[in-house]
Amino acid sequence: MYVFGGSTPTSEASNTFYVYSVSANTWSKVSVASSSVPSMRSRHAITSISNGFVILGGVDSNDSPLNDVWRFETTSNAWANLDEVAPQTAPGAYLTASMASSSLGVVVVGGEISGTPSQSASALSIGTTVYVSTSGSDKNAGTQSSPFLTIRQAVSSVLFGNVVISAGTYSGYGNLLVDPQTAVSISSSGAVTIDCAGTSSAFTVGGNSAPLSFNSITIQGCTKNAVTIQNS
């Protein structure tokens, strides 16, 4: 069991980080491998996910709201600031919200957003797999039985996840000049061709882009590069 942050006896926010061993009945401070760690906070939301957990928002020692999102990976003992990967994932400052993992990823319900009580519910997909098909729809859920239509929609819907593209040829706005804001792996299920049809590139990487990997994808017809690296 992991415990992060909270209030000290003097009501100061904290970013202390401990793990409890049930078998040994002991607490120990977590040795973090990453140089970047969440700031001091209390009243944040936290939930476990596969091989780790996610924290969201809270307030600092000055009671100022925070709206950042962090993931801790237990296999590497490292933090990742998800806002640096996908800034759009934190629409407001969340305080005392309820957060739980589900088949949708992480679901956040209620709490306060920018000082106003909220009844909203939102979902963030982390480490999940979504699917794309020429017979799909971008209004679908992105599951294997209800796939997206475009690669752009699929890539924008996941963090640290996978996009599986069904056999076919993909072209047009929703499948070209895709600038991933998430760390994502793109693979195929069958013969997949992305046809630029005279557009400069299928993907652009740089600026706020995150790591991107491909497997068994053919990209053709681009006037510049299949993948354009910018600001490097």
Buried (B, 14 or more C-beta within 10 A) or exposed (E): EBEBBBBEEEEEBBBEBEBEEEEEEEEEEBEBEEEEBBEBBBBBBBBBBEEBBBBBBBBBBEEEBBBBBBBBBBEEBBBBBBBEBBEEBBEBBBBBBEBEBEEBBBBBBBBBBEEEEBEEEBBBBBBBBBBBBBEBBBEBBBBEEEBBBBBBBBBBBBBBBBBBBBEBBBBEEBBBBBBBBBBBBBBBBEEBBBBBBEBEBBBBBEEEBBEBEBEEBEBEBBEEBBBBEEEE
